[in-house]
Amino acid sequence: MEQEKAVALLQSGDISGLETLVKLYQTQGVKTAALITGDPELAEDIVQSAFIRIAEKIHQFDSLRPFGPWFYRIVANDAVKAAKRRERYLSPNGNSAIEYDLFIDPLPLPEEQVESDQTRQAVWRALESLPPEQRAAIVLRYYLGMSEREIAEELDSPVGTIKWRLFTARNRLEHLLKPIFGFERPKGVSEDGSEERERK
Protein backbone atom coordinates (compact mmCIF):
# COMPACT_ATOMS: atom_id res chain seq x y z
CA MET A 1 0.00 0.00 0.00
CA GLU A 2 1.00 3.60 -0.61
CA GLN A 3 0.85 4.54 3.07
CA GLU A 4 3.02 1.58 4.08
CA LYS A 5 5.71 2.64 1.62
CA ALA A 6 5.44 6.22 2.87
CA VAL A 7 5.86 5.14 6.50
CA ALA A 8 8.83 2.95 5.61
CA LEU A 9 10.49 5.85 3.77
CA LEU A 10 9.92 8.21 6.67
CA GLN A 11 11.25 5.69 9.19
CA SER A 12 14.38 5.36 7.05
CA GLY A 13 14.90 9.12 7.19
CA ASP A 14 13.47 9.95 3.75
CA ILE A 15 11.24 13.01 4.23
CA SER A 16 9.44 12.32 0.94
CA GLY A 17 7.42 9.74 2.87
CA LEU A 18 5.83 12.56 4.86
CA GLU A 19 4.70 14.27 1.66
CA THR A 20 2.73 11.18 0.70
CA LEU A 21 1.10 10.94 4.13
CA VAL A 22 0.13 14.61 3.94
CA LYS A 23 -1.57 14.01 0.57
CA LEU A 24 -3.44 11.00 1.97
CA TYR A 25 -4.55 12.38 5.34
CA GLN A 26 -4.38 16.18 5.45
CA THR A 27 -7.87 16.95 4.12
CA GLN A 28 -9.66 14.48 6.38
CA GLY A 29 -7.49 15.51 9.30
CA VAL A 30 -8.34 19.21 8.89
CA LYS A 31 -12.05 18.47 8.60
CA THR A 32 -11.91 16.32 11.72
CA ALA A 33 -10.10 19.00 13.72
CA ALA A 34 -12.41 21.72 12.38
CA LEU A 35 -15.50 19.82 13.49
CA ILE A 36 -14.06 19.47 16.98
CA THR A 37 -12.66 22.99 17.38
CA GLY A 38 -15.10 24.99 15.27
CA ASP A 39 -12.20 26.88 13.73
CA PRO A 40 -10.85 25.86 10.28
CA GLU A 41 -7.69 27.97 10.61
CA LEU A 42 -6.91 26.48 14.00
CA ALA A 43 -7.64 23.03 12.55
CA GLU A 44 -5.02 23.57 9.84
CA ASP A 45 -2.46 24.54 12.48
CA ILE A 46 -3.32 21.45 14.54
CA VAL A 47 -2.87 19.12 11.58
CA GLN A 48 0.36 20.80 10.50
CA SER A 49 1.74 20.36 14.02
CA ALA A 50 0.56 16.75 14.04
CA PHE A 51 2.52 15.97 10.88
CA ILE A 52 5.64 17.58 12.35
CA ARG A 53 5.31 15.45 15.49
CA ILE A 54 4.74 12.36 13.37
CA ALA A 55 7.95 13.00 11.46
CA GLU A 56 9.81 13.35 14.77
CA LYS A 57 8.25 10.25 16.39
CA ILE A 58 7.75 7.96 13.42
CA HIS A 59 10.23 5.48 14.89
CA GLN A 60 7.68 4.86 17.68
CA PHE A 61 5.01 3.81 15.19
CA ASP A 62 4.38 0.10 14.65
CA SER A 63 4.37 -0.24 10.87
CA LEU A 64 2.26 -3.40 11.14
CA ARG A 65 -0.68 -1.26 12.32
CA PRO A 66 -2.70 1.11 10.11
CA PHE A 67 -1.41 4.67 10.08
CA GLY A 68 -4.80 6.42 9.94
CA PRO A 69 -6.04 5.70 13.49
CA TRP A 70 -2.68 6.71 14.97
CA PHE A 71 -2.75 9.98 13.05
CA TYR A 72 -6.39 10.75 13.92
CA ARG A 73 -5.73 10.04 17.60
CA ILE A 74 -3.06 12.76 17.63
CA VAL A 75 -5.32 15.16 15.73
CA ALA A 76 -8.40 14.46 17.89
CA ASN A 77 -6.54 14.79 21.19
CA ASP A 78 -4.86 18.03 20.12
CA ALA A 79 -8.19 19.35 18.80
CA VAL A 80 -9.96 18.63 22.09
CA LYS A 81 -7.24 20.47 24.02
CA ALA A 82 -7.39 23.41 21.59
CA ALA A 83 -11.20 23.51 21.77
CA LYS A 84 -11.09 23.72 25.57
CA ARG A 85 -8.62 26.61 25.40
CA ARG A 86 -10.63 28.33 22.68
CA GLU A 87 -13.93 28.09 24.55
CA ARG A 88 -12.43 29.89 27.55
CA TYR A 89 -12.20 33.02 25.43
CA LEU A 90 -15.24 32.76 23.14
CA SER A 91 -18.87 33.24 24.05
CA PRO A 92 -21.03 30.22 23.18
CA ASN A 93 -23.33 32.65 21.34
CA GLY A 94 -20.53 34.13 19.28
CA ASN A 95 -20.28 33.66 15.54
CA SER A 96 -18.51 30.47 14.66
CA ALA A 97 -15.69 30.41 12.14
CA ILE A 98 -16.94 27.10 10.81
CA GLU A 99 -18.69 28.46 7.72
CA TYR A 100 -17.00 25.60 6.01
CA ASP A 101 -17.87 22.97 3.40
CA LEU A 102 -17.82 20.04 5.82
CA PHE A 103 -21.42 19.07 5.20
CA ILE A 104 -21.87 20.19 1.60
CA ASP A 105 -22.75 17.78 -1.19
CA PRO A 106 -20.23 18.05 -4.06
CA LEU A 107 -22.82 19.37 -6.57
CA PRO A 108 -26.04 20.39 -4.80
CA LEU A 109 -28.96 21.42 -7.00
CA PRO A 110 -29.75 25.18 -6.87
CA GLU A 111 -33.18 24.63 -5.28
CA GLU A 112 -31.54 22.46 -2.60
CA GLN A 113 -28.83 24.97 -1.71
CA VAL A 114 -30.82 27.13 0.71
CA GLU A 115 -32.18 24.11 2.58
CA SER A 116 -28.70 22.57 2.59
CA ASP A 117 -27.16 25.72 4.07
CA GLN A 118 -29.83 25.97 6.77
CA THR A 119 -29.48 22.29 7.63
CA ARG A 120 -25.70 22.50 7.81
CA GLN A 121 -25.82 25.56 10.05
CA ALA A 122 -28.38 23.94 12.36
CA VAL A 123 -26.32 20.77 12.65
CA TRP A 124 -23.16 22.72 13.31
CA ARG A 125 -24.78 24.91 15.99
CA ALA A 126 -26.02 21.78 17.75
CA LEU A 127 -22.64 20.08 17.47
CA GLU A 128 -20.87 23.21 18.69
CA SER A 129 -23.01 23.23 21.84
CA LEU A 130 -21.45 19.95 23.00
CA PRO A 131 -18.39 19.83 25.28
CA PRO A 132 -15.18 19.12 23.31
CA GLU A 133 -14.89 15.51 24.54
CA GLN A 134 -18.44 14.68 23.45
CA ARG A 135 -17.92 16.50 20.16
CA ALA A 136 -14.79 14.46 19.50
CA ALA A 137 -16.61 11.21 20.24
CA ILE A 138 -19.43 12.12 17.84
CA VAL A 139 -17.01 13.16 15.10
CA LEU A 140 -14.90 10.00 15.40
CA ARG A 141 -17.98 7.75 15.57
CA TYR A 142 -20.16 9.24 12.84
CA TYR A 143 -17.76 11.23 10.66
CA LEU A 144 -14.81 8.84 10.64
CA GLY A 145 -16.89 5.72 11.26
CA MET A 146 -14.85 4.38 14.19
CA SER A 147 -16.32 1.83 16.59
CA GLU A 148 -16.73 2.65 20.28
CA ARG A 149 -13.77 0.40 21.10
CA GLU A 150 -11.60 2.10 18.46
CA ILE A 151 -12.54 5.53 19.81
CA ALA A 152 -11.66 4.40 23.32
CA GLU A 153 -8.25 3.25 22.11
CA GLU A 154 -7.59 6.40 20.11
CA LEU A 155 -8.64 8.78 22.90
CA ASP A 156 -7.09 6.60 25.62
CA SER A 157 -10.37 6.39 27.54
CA PRO A 158 -12.42 3.45 28.89
CA VAL A 159 -15.09 2.09 26.53
CA GLY A 160 -17.71 2.89 29.16
CA THR A 161 -16.67 6.54 29.16
CA ILE A 162 -16.94 6.72 25.37
CA LYS A 163 -20.39 5.08 25.45
CA TRP A 164 -21.55 7.62 28.02
CA ARG A 165 -20.20 10.55 25.98
CA LEU A 166 -21.97 9.27 22.86
CA PHE A 167 -25.19 8.61 24.77
CA THR A 168 -25.20 12.08 26.32
CA ALA A 169 -24.22 13.78 23.06
CA ARG A 170 -26.89 11.97 21.02
CA ASN A 171 -29.58 12.96 23.51
CA ARG A 172 -28.41 16.58 23.41
CA LEU A 173 -28.33 16.64 19.60
CA GLU A 174 -31.77 15.02 19.37
CA HIS A 175 -33.19 17.58 21.78
CA LEU A 176 -31.74 20.49 19.78
CA LEU A 177 -32.54 19.19 16.30
CA LYS A 178 -35.95 17.63 16.85
CA PRO A 179 -37.81 20.99 16.53
CA ILE A 180 -36.01 21.58 13.23
CA PHE A 181 -36.15 18.16 11.61
CA GLY A 182 -39.05 16.68 13.55
CA PHE A 183 -37.37 13.29 13.91
CA GLU A 184 -38.24 10.88 16.68
CA ARG A 185 -36.46 7.85 18.04
CA PRO A 186 -37.72 4.73 16.19
CA LYS A 187 -40.08 2.48 18.11
CA GLY A 188 -38.31 -0.42 19.77
CA VAL A 189 -35.08 1.52 20.19
CA SER A 190 -33.96 2.75 23.60
CA GLU A 191 -32.27 6.06 24.34
CA ASP A 192 -28.81 4.49 24.08
CA GLY A 193 -29.58 3.32 20.55
CA SER A 194 -29.94 -0.39 21.38
CA GLU A 195 -33.00 -2.44 20.51
CA GLU A 196 -35.41 -2.93 23.35
CA ARG A 197 -36.54 -6.44 24.14
CA GLU A 198 -40.18 -7.11 23.48
CA ARG A 199 -42.24 -7.15 26.61
CA LYS A 200 -44.22 -10.29 27.11
Backbone hydrogen bonds in HBPLUS format (Angstrom, degrees):
<---DONOR---> <-ACCEPTOR-->    atom                        ^
c    i                          cat <-CA-CA->   ^        H-A-AA   ^      H-
h    n   atom  resd res      DA  || num        DHA   H-A  angle D-A-AA Bond
n    s   type  num  typ     dist DA aas  dist angle  dist       angle   num
A0005-LYS N   A0001-MET O   3.17 MM   4  6.50 158.8  2.22 151.5 156.5     1
A0006-ALA N   A0002-GLU O   2.97 MM   4  6.22 155.1  2.04 146.5 154.2     2
A0007-VAL N   A0003-GLN O   2.87 MM   4  6.10 159.3  1.92 150.6 155.1     3
A0008-ALA N   A0004-GLU O   2.99 MM   4  6.16 160.4  2.03 145.7 151.3     4
A0009-LEU N   A0005-LYS O   2.92 MM   4  6.14 156.6  1.97 148.9 155.0     5
A0010-LEU N   A0006-ALA O   2.97 MM   4  6.20 162.9  2.00 149.2 153.9     6
A0011-GLN N   A0007-VAL O   2.86 MM   4  6.05 157.9  1.91 151.7 157.9     7
A0012-SER N   A0008-ALA O   3.06 MM   4  6.22 131.5  2.31 136.3 148.4     8
A0012-SER N   A0009-LEU O   3.08 MM   3  5.11 131.7  2.32  94.7 108.2     9
A0014-ASP N   A0009-LEU O   2.84 MM   5  5.08 152.5  1.91 154.9 145.6    10
A0013-GLY N   A0010-LEU O   3.03 MM   3  5.09 157.9  2.08 103.5 110.2    11
A0017-GLY N   A0014-ASP O   3.19 MM   3  6.12 166.0  2.21 123.4 126.7    12
A0018-LEU N   A0015-ILE O   2.95 MM   3  5.46 139.0  2.13 111.8 121.7    13
A0020-THR N   A0016-SER O   3.41 MM   4  6.81 152.1  2.49 146.0 151.5    14
A0021-LEU N   A0017-GLY O   3.23 MM   4  6.55 157.8  2.29 144.8 150.4    15
A0022-VAL N   A0018-LEU O   2.88 MM   4  6.13 153.2  1.96 153.0 160.6    16
A0023-LYS N   A0019-GLU O   3.09 MM   4  6.37 158.3  2.14 145.3 150.4    17
A0024-LEU N   A0020-THR O   3.04 MM   4  6.30 148.4  2.14 145.4 154.2    18
A0025-TYR N   A0021-LEU O   2.91 MM   4  5.96 153.4  1.98 150.8 156.7    19
A0026-GLN N   A0022-VAL O   2.89 MM   4  5.01 152.6  1.96 141.5 143.3    20
A0029-GLY N   A0025-TYR O   2.91 MM   4  5.84 150.8  2.00 147.2 156.5    21
A0030-VAL N   A0026-GLN O   2.85 MM   4  6.05 160.1  1.89 158.9 162.5    22
A0031-LYS N   A0027-THR O   3.07 MM   4  6.32 164.2  2.10 150.5 154.8    23
A0032-THR N   A0028-GLN O   2.95 MM   4  6.08 156.2  2.01 144.3 151.1    24
A0033-ALA N   A0029-GLY O   2.96 MM   4  6.20 166.5  1.98 151.2 154.4    25
A0034-ALA N   A0030-VAL O   2.80 MM   4  5.92 153.2  1.88 148.7 156.9    26
A0035-LEU N   A0031-LYS O   2.97 MM   4  6.13 153.3  2.05 146.1 152.0    27
A0036-ILE N   A0032-THR O   3.22 MM   4  6.50 143.7  2.36 141.7 151.2    28
A0037-THR N   A0033-ALA O   2.85 MM   4  6.00 162.9  1.88 153.4 158.1    29
A0038-GLY N   A0034-ALA O   2.71 MM   4  5.13 149.5  1.80 135.6 144.8    30
A0043-ALA N   A0039-ASP O   2.86 MM   4  6.09 152.3  1.94 152.1 161.4    31
A0044-GLU N   A0040-PRO O   3.00 MM   4  6.28 149.4  2.10 144.3 150.8    32
A0045-ASP N   A0041-GLU O   3.19 MM   4  6.53 155.0  2.26 143.9 150.1    33
A0046-ILE N   A0042-LEU O   2.90 MM   4  6.20 155.0  1.96 151.0 158.4    34
A0047-VAL N   A0043-ALA O   3.00 MM   4  6.23 163.2  2.02 152.1 155.6    35
A0048-GLN N   A0044-GLU O   2.94 MM   4  6.08 158.0  1.98 146.8 153.4    36
A0049-SER N   A0045-ASP O   2.94 MM   4  6.12 161.4  1.97 148.6 153.5    37
A0050-ALA N   A0046-ILE O   2.90 MM   4  6.12 147.4  2.01 141.7 151.7    38
A0051-PHE N   A0047-VAL O   3.00 MM   4  6.28 155.2  2.06 150.7 155.2    39
A0052-ILE N   A0048-GLN O   3.15 MM   4  6.46 152.8  2.23 144.6 152.0    40
A0053-ARG N   A0049-SER O   2.96 MM   4  6.25 160.6  2.00 151.9 156.6    41
A0054-ILE N   A0050-ALA O   2.88 MM   4  6.10 150.5  1.97 145.2 154.1    42
A0055-ALA N   A0051-PHE O   2.98 MM   4  6.22 157.3  2.03 146.3 151.2    43
A0056-GLU N   A0052-ILE O   3.12 MM   4  6.42 147.2  2.24 142.2 151.1    44
A0057-LYS N   A0053-ARG O   2.86 MM   4  6.03 140.9  2.01 146.0 156.9    45
A0058-ILE N   A0054-ILE O   2.81 MM   4  5.33 103.5  2.40 149.3 158.4    46
A0060-GLN N   A0057-LYS O   2.86 MM   3  5.58 160.0  1.90 122.5 128.9    47
A0061-PHE N   A0058-ILE O   3.08 MM   3  5.27 156.7  2.13 106.5 113.8    48
A0065-ARG N   A0062-ASP O   2.95 MM   3  5.73 168.3  1.97 126.2 130.2    49
A0071-PHE N   A0067-PHE O   3.01 MM   4  6.24 161.0  2.05 160.1 166.3    50
A0072-TYR N   A0068-GLY O   2.85 MM   4  6.09 167.9  1.87 164.4 167.7    51
A0073-ARG N   A0069-PRO O   2.90 MM   4  5.99 143.8  2.03 142.7 151.8    52
A0074-ILE N   A0070-TRP O   3.34 MM   4  6.62 158.4  2.39 144.1 148.0    53
A0075-VAL N   A0071-PHE O   3.05 MM   4  6.37 164.5  2.07 152.5 156.9    54
A0076-ALA N   A0072-TYR O   2.76 MM   4  5.80 167.4  1.78 147.8 152.0    55
A0077-ASN N   A0073-ARG O   2.96 MM   4  6.01 168.3  1.98 149.3 153.0    56
A0078-ASP N   A0074-ILE O   3.02 MM   4  6.10 163.2  2.05 147.9 153.0    57
A0079-ALA N   A0075-VAL O   2.81 MM   4  5.93 149.7  1.91 146.8 156.3    58
A0080-VAL N   A0076-ALA O   2.92 MM   4  6.13 154.9  1.98 150.6 156.3    59
A0081-LYS N   A0077-ASN O   3.15 MM   4  6.38 163.9  2.17 147.2 151.1    60
A0082-ALA N   A0078-ASP O   2.93 MM   4  6.12 157.5  1.98 144.8 151.5    61
A0083-ALA N   A0079-ALA O   2.79 MM   4  5.93 152.6  1.86 146.2 154.0    62
A0084-LYS N   A0080-VAL O   3.03 MM   4  6.26 154.9  2.09 148.9 154.6    63
A0085-ARG N   A0081-LYS O   3.13 MM   4  6.44 160.2  2.17 146.4 151.4    64
A0086-ARG N   A0082-ALA O   2.83 MM   4  5.99 160.5  1.87 150.1 156.2    65
A0087-GLU N   A0083-ALA O   2.92 MM   4  6.02 157.8  1.97 148.2 153.1    66
A0088-ARG N   A0085-ARG O   3.23 MM   3  5.47 150.0  2.33 102.4 111.2    67
A0089-TYR N   A0086-ARG O   3.05 MM   3  5.66 151.3  2.13 113.3 121.1    68
A0094-GLY N   A0091-SER O   2.96 MM   3  5.13 165.3  1.98 113.2 116.6    69
A0100-TYR N   A0098-ILE O   2.66 MM   2  5.03 118.0  2.04 115.5  96.9    70
A0112-GLU N   A0109-LEU O   2.86 MM   3  5.21 144.6  1.98 111.8 123.3    71
A0113-GLN N   A0110-PRO O   3.13 MM   3  5.24 153.6  2.21 104.5 112.5    72
A0116-SER N   A0112-GLU O   2.82 MM   4  5.92 153.5  1.89 150.2 159.0    73
A0117-ASP N   A0113-GLN O   2.83 MM   4  6.06 159.2  1.87 154.1 158.9    74
A0118-GLN N   A0114-VAL O   2.99 MM   4  6.25 164.5  2.01 154.4 158.2    75
A0119-THR N   A0115-GLU O   2.89 MM   4  6.02 159.3  1.93 148.3 154.5    76
A0120-ARG N   A0116-SER O   2.89 MM   4  6.02 164.4  1.91 151.1 155.5    77
A0121-GLN N   A0117-ASP O   2.96 MM   4  6.13 160.9  2.00 148.8 153.9    78
A0122-ALA N   A0118-GLN O   2.96 MM   4  6.12 155.5  2.02 145.1 152.0    79
A0123-VAL N   A0119-THR O   2.90 MM   4  6.12 163.1  1.93 154.1 158.5    80
A0124-TRP N   A0120-ARG O   2.88 MM   4  6.07 161.2  1.91 147.2 153.1    81
A0125-ARG N   A0121-GLN O   2.90 MM   4  6.07 162.9  1.93 147.7 152.2    82
A0126-ALA N   A0122-ALA O   3.08 MM   4  6.26 157.5  2.13 145.6 151.5    83
A0127-LEU N   A0123-VAL O   2.89 MM   4  6.10 162.5  1.92 152.2 157.5    84
A0128-GLU N   A0124-TRP O   2.73 MM   4  5.86 157.0  1.78 154.5 161.2    85
A0129-SER N   A0125-ARG O   3.21 MM   4  6.34 129.6  2.48 134.0 144.8    86
A0129-SER N   A0126-ALA O   3.18 MM   3  5.29 138.7  2.36  97.5 108.8    87
A0130-LEU N   A0127-LEU O   3.15 MM   3  5.66 161.9  2.19 112.6 118.2    88
A0134-GLN N   A0131-PRO O   3.08 MM   3  5.47 117.6  2.49 110.7 124.9    89
A0135-ARG N   A0131-PRO O   2.93 MM   4  6.13 162.5  1.97 160.1 165.8    90
A0136-ALA N   A0132-PRO O   2.87 MM   4  6.03 156.5  1.92 148.7 154.3    91
A0137-ALA N   A0133-GLU O   3.09 MM   4  6.32 156.4  2.15 142.0 148.0    92
A0138-ILE N   A0134-GLN O   2.97 MM   4  6.24 161.1  2.00 153.0 157.4    93
A0139-VAL N   A0135-ARG O   2.93 MM   4  6.13 163.1  1.96 151.5 156.4    94
A0140-LEU N   A0136-ALA O   2.91 MM   4  6.06 169.0  1.92 155.0 157.8    95
A0141-ARG N   A0137-ALA O   2.93 MM   4  5.97 151.8  2.01 142.8 151.1    96
A0142-TYR N   A0138-ILE O   2.85 MM   4  5.81 172.5  1.85 154.5 157.0    97
A0143-TYR N   A0139-VAL O   2.82 MM   4  4.90 140.9  1.97 125.5 136.8    98
A0144-LEU N   A0139-VAL O   3.08 MM   5  6.59 143.4  2.22 152.5 161.9    99
A0146-MET N   A0140-LEU O   2.94 MM   6  5.75 166.6  1.95 156.7 152.4   100
A0151-ILE N   A0147-SER O   2.91 MM   4  6.19 159.0  1.95 153.0 158.8   101
A0152-ALA N   A0148-GLU O   2.96 MM   4  6.16 156.8  2.01 144.8 151.3   102
A0153-GLU N   A0149-ARG O   3.01 MM   4  6.30 153.9  2.08 145.8 152.4   103
A0154-GLU N   A0150-GLU O   2.86 MM   4  6.11 162.4  1.89 152.0 157.0   104
A0155-LEU N   A0151-ILE O   2.84 MM   4  5.94 157.5  1.89 154.9 160.0   105
A0156-ASP N   A0152-ALA O   2.88 MM   4  5.57 105.1  2.45 131.0 146.0   106
A0157-SER N   A0152-ALA O   2.91 MM   5  4.85 157.2  1.96 137.5 144.3   107
A0156-ASP N   A0153-GLU O   3.34 MM   3  4.98 153.9  2.42  92.7 100.1   108
A0161-THR N   A0158-PRO O   3.05 MM   3  5.25 124.7  2.37 100.6 114.2   109
A0162-ILE N   A0158-PRO O   3.18 MM   4  6.60 156.9  2.24 151.4 157.3   110
A0163-LYS N   A0159-VAL O   2.89 MM   4  6.18 161.8  1.92 156.7 161.8   111
A0164-TRP N   A0160-GLY O   3.02 MM   4  6.20 154.9  2.08 141.9 148.5   112
A0165-ARG N   A0161-THR O   2.93 MM   4  6.21 157.2  1.98 148.9 155.3   113
A0166-LEU N   A0162-ILE O   2.92 MM   4  6.17 163.2  1.95 154.7 158.8   114
A0167-PHE N   A0163-LYS O   2.86 MM   4  6.00 161.1  1.90 148.2 154.1   115
A0168-THR N   A0164-TRP O   2.89 MM   4  6.01 170.7  1.90 153.3 155.6   116
A0169-ALA N   A0165-ARG O   2.88 MM   4  5.93 159.5  1.93 145.0 151.7   117
A0170-ARG N   A0166-LEU O   2.82 MM   4  5.91 163.1  1.85 151.3 155.8   118
A0171-ASN N   A0167-PHE O   3.12 MM   4  6.31 161.5  2.15 147.0 151.8   119
A0172-ARG N   A0168-THR O   3.03 MM   4  6.24 156.5  2.08 145.6 152.3   120
A0173-LEU N   A0169-ALA O   2.85 MM   4  6.09 163.8  1.88 155.2 159.4   121
A0174-GLU N   A0170-ARG O   2.84 MM   4  5.99 160.0  1.88 149.6 155.5   122
A0175-HIS N   A0171-ASN O   2.97 MM   4  6.11 158.6  2.01 144.8 150.6   123
A0176-LEU N   A0172-ARG O   3.04 MM   4  6.29 154.8  2.10 147.4 153.9   124
A0177-LEU N   A0173-LEU O   2.86 MM   4  5.93 155.1  1.92 152.0 158.6   125
A0178-LYS N   A0174-GLU O   2.89 MM   4  5.53 142.9  2.03 145.2 151.0   126
A0180-ILE N   A0177-LEU O   2.96 MM   3  5.22 132.0  2.20 105.4 119.2   127
A0181-PHE N   A0177-LEU O   2.84 MM   4  6.01 171.6  1.85 172.5 174.2   128
A0182-GLY N   A0178-LYS O   2.58 MM   4  4.63 138.9  1.74 130.6 141.1   129
A0189-VAL N   A0186-PRO O   3.23 MM   3  5.76 142.5  2.38 137.9 136.1   130
A0196-GLU N   A0188-GLY O   2.75 MM   8  5.25 166.2  1.77 137.3 142.3   131
A0190-SER N   A0194-SER O   2.83 MM   4  5.56 166.4  1.85 172.8 169.0   132
A0193-GLY N   A0190-SER O   2.97 MM   3  5.37 160.4  2.00 115.9 120.0   133
